[in-house]
Amino acid sequence: MQKGIIILTILLGYLLTISAQNEGVGINNTGNAPASTAILDLNTTAKGFLMPRMTEVQKNAIINPDDWLMIIQTDGTEPGPYIFDGSDWQYMLCCSSGLGCQMSSTTSVTDVTTNGGSDGTATTNPVGGTIPYSYQWNGIASGQSTATATGLVAGTYCVTVTDNNNCTFTDCGITITEPSGAPLSIGDTHQGGIIFYLDGNGGGLIAAPTDQSTSAEWGCYNTTISGADGTAIGTGAQNTIDIEAGCTTANTAADTCANLTLGGYSDWFLPSKDELNLMRQNIGHGDALGLGNNIGGFDSYYYWSSSEFSNYNAWRQRFSDGFQGNDGKFATYSVRAVRAF
């Protein structure tokens, strides 16, 4: 029995070495002393441990911390686990340590005061992360880089917040509303242009109030643009996207629309064949609704559509009499951008 106890004691001594130096304790099977700045130095693959708790002042008072020293900070703006990376303390709940980000935000909004107005604001308030923060808004607020976005119309927005350690958080649930007003009608000025189509569900199409060019090429003659052959109402936006992807020539009809920022909006596109025709009929020379001849101020000659006919030709329309036909992509005609709402 005594022999068994002796053998067990020797075995435990080999597997578990506990050493204490300068009030530090090492638990391992190597016999090494603990790191000089660690109160507890563990080497195990079977269990976790609870790290020491201390204030931010106490953490920063540690002299020459060893690499990978870890503590729990109990106060300050970012309480939680920290690790020393050899040069500085890194917050373990953020991306600089490679252990994931812990950020969120709250948002306050000011809704638009009038129907169709653009005086809404949204302010994001980051929670967590490390100051200073940077901000990037989308949509009509694209390009704004402060915590508060201004000049907003009714709609839903996203903001991405980045902290000093490149942790990011994106909030896409920011909604600006507007008061209800008189029902919108074709011919109304709304959201940057003139309404020429209503879909019956609160949306529709808007034409820019003036031409964007009087002599633009369709572009990329003898090149088939995959996907840019849509002619129906609702296909112009995708046509424009496909033209931009498949034709790198600058200042084409589609490129001019895609890069347009007007009335606070940057989602303009070149209308499809049927959208172009509807624009002529309702607010152009067609005057199909009796709103007054050419309230959109269109020229009487040809306008380009975004609808490709072949690798050589694309659809265009003469606004004086409504004739539609196709012509070589190298031809130069007028351009009127549209957008959906």
N, C-alpha and C positions, 0 to 999 in steps of 0.2 A: 504493500500500500504506500509506504513512504517512497519507494522507488518510483511509483507512478506519479506521485505528487512532484517529485524532483524533475522528472522528464517534462511534465506539463508546465512547470515553472520555467524551464529552459526554453521550451517552445514559445511560450508567451513572450518571453524576453526577446526572442528573435523577431517575432512578428510585430511587436509593439515596443517602440523605444520612445520613452518620454523624457525629454531633457528640458531643463529650465536654466536660462541665462538672462541676466538683466531683466527679470520679471517676465520673460517670454517663455512660452511653452511650445515645444515641437512634438507632434504625434506622427510617427512614421515607422517604417521598417528598415530605414537606412542608417540610423544612428547619427544623422547630421543634426547640428544645432539649429534652432529656429532662426529665421531672418531677423536682423538686428532691430528693425522697426515694427515687427509684428508681435502682438501680444499672444497670438496663436497661429502656428504654422502647421497646417494639416496636409497629409499626403495619403489620400484614400480614394478608392473607386467605388465604394459601397454606400456612402452616406453623404448628406449635405451638412452644412453648418450655419449657424447664426452669426453674422458679422458683428463686430463692435459698433455701438452707437455713440455718436459724438456730435457736437455742434459744428457749424461751418468754421468758426474761429479755431476750435480745437483741431479740426482736420488740417487747416492751413498752417498750424503751428508745428506739425510733424516735420522734423528736420531730416532731409535727405531720404525721402520715402523710397523703399525698394520698389522695383518694377513689379506691377501687377498687385500691389497692395490694395486691399479692398476694405471699405468701411461703409456704414450707414450714416448719412448726414440727417440730423433730426430737425433742422430748422432752415431758414433762408427761403429764397424764392423757388428753389428746386430741391426739396428734401428727397432722400432716397439713396440708392446704392451708387457708390463712386469707385473708380479704379484708377490707379496711377499708371500712366502709359510710358513712363520714363522721362517725361518732360513736364507733364501737367496732369491734374485730376480731371478725369472724364466722367460725365454723367452716364451711368450704365443703361438708363432707359432712353437714350437718344442715339442717333445714328453714328456719331463720331466714334463711339466705341464698337460699332458694328453689331450692336445688340438690339437694334430696333428703336423706333421713335415713339415717343409718348407725347403727342400734341393734339390739341383740339381748339375750338374757338366758339365764341358766341357772337351773334350778329344782331344789330339793331338797324331798323330801316325807317325811312320816311317815304311814305307812298306818294305817288303823283297826285297833284292837287286838282287837275282838270282832265277830262277825258281826252286822250290823245296827247297829253302833255309830256314833258321830259324834264321834270324838276325833282325826280325821286333821288334819294341817296341811300347808301348802305354802308355801315361801319362794322368791320370785323374786329373782334377783341380776342387775340390769341391767349390760350391757356396752356402752360407748360413750355418746354423748349427753352432756349437761351437767347436773350436779347442781344443785339437789336434784331428786329424782324424786317423782312422785305415782303412786298405784296404784288400779286399779278392778277388782275381781273380779266374776265372774258366778255364776249359779246360787244354791246355798245360801249361798255366800260373798258374794252381792250386798250391797253397802253397806259391805263391809270395804275400807279404804283405806290399809292398811299393806303393807309388803313380805311379811309373813307372814299368811296366812289361816288361821283356826282353826275348830274345830267342824265339820270336814268329814266327810261320809259318803262311802262308796265311789262313785266316779263320775269323770267327766272335767270339768275346769274350764278357764276362760280368765281371763287377767289382761292388762290393758292398762297399759303403763308409759308415762308422759309425762314428758319431761325439761323442763328450765328454758326451753328454746327451743320448746316445744310439739311436739317430735318425739315420735312415738308408736311403740310396738311391741307387738303382741298375740301372746301365746303361748296357743294352745288345745290344747296337747298335754300338759296336766298331769293325770295319772291317779292317783287314790287307790284302793287296793284294800283288801279286807277278808278275813279268814280264812274259809275255808269252814266252814259249821256245819250244824246239822240242817236238812233241807229245809223250806222255808217252807210253811205250811198256811193255809187259809182260817180266819179267826178269830184268827190271830197278831197281836200288836201289832208293828208294823214301820214304820219311817220316818215317824213322826208320826201314825199312826192304826191302823185295824183292817183287815187284808186281807179282802176279800170276793170277789175273783176272781183266779185264776191262769191265765195264758195258755199254760202248758206249756213256755215258753221262758225261764223265769227272771224274767218280768215279771208284772204284774197291776195291780189297782186297789185302792186303800186309801180307806176312809171316815174322815173326821174322827171323833174319839171322842165329840164332842157336837154338837148343832145350832148352826148359826151364826145362825139367826133362827127365830122362831116366827110371824112375821107380815110376810113380805116379799111385795111384788108381783112378778109376772114382768116387768111394765113395758112401756111403749110400746104401749098399747092403740091399735088401729086403724092400726098401722104394721107392715108386713111386713119382717122382718129377713132379708135375703138370706143364705142359707147355713146358717141356724140350724134347719133342719128335719131334721137327722140323728137317727135313733132307735136305731141299732144300737150294740152295744158298740164302743167306740173312737171315737165321734163327739162325745162330750160336750165334750171340750177344744176342738174346733174350733167347736162351737155357741157355747160361751162367748166365744171370741174374736170371733165374728161378732156376737153380741149386744152386746158391749162396743163394737164398731166402729159398729154401727147404732143403738144406743140410748144416749143420753147421760144418761138419768135416773140419779141416784145412788141407791145402796142397794137396787137391785133384787136379785132372787135371784142372778142371774149376777154382777152387780157385787160383791156381798158375797163371793162365792167367789173371784173374780178378784183381789180386793185383800186376801185373807187370807194372813197369815204365821203358820204354826202348826207347832210342833215343829222349827223351823229350816227349814221349806220354804215357798216362796212360789209354787208352781206348781199351786195348787188350782183346781178348776173345778166347775161345776154339772153333775151327771150327766145323760146322755141318758135317754130313756124306758126303754130296755132296761137300761141300767146301774142306773137307780134300782130297777127291778124285781128285778134280780139282788141288789142290796144288801139289799132287803127279804127276799128268799127265803133268803139265806145267813147273814146276821147280824142280821136283823130278826125280825118276828113270824112270818114264814113257817117258820123253823127247818127248812129243807129238808135240811140236812146233819146234823141232830140234835146241834148244838153247844150247845143250850140256847136257850130262847125269848128272842129279842130281846137278844142279847149286845151289840148296838150301842147299846142304850138309846134306841130311837126312840119318838117319840110314836105314838099309834094313829090320828091323823088324817092329813090330806093333806100331801104334800111335792111341791114343784115339781121338774119335770125341765127340762132346757135345750132340749127339743124343741118347736119352734113348730108349732102345728096350722094356724093361719091368722093373718091380720092382727089378729084379735080375740082368739083363744084360743091356749092352750098346754097341753101334756100335764102332768097331775099324777096322783099315786097315793095311795090311802088305804092306810095301812100295817096297819091292823087286819085287813083281809080281802083285800088285794091288788088291789082294784078300780082300774082305770086309765080315765081319761076326760079330756076337755079342759074347760077353764073359761076365763072371761074373764081377760085379763092383769092386770086391776085387782084381782082377788081376792088375798087375803093368806093364804099358807100357810107351812109350815116349810121350812127350807133345811138340807141336809146336804152339805157340800163333799166332793169326792173328788179324788184325784190318782193318776197312773200312776207305776209304778216299773219 
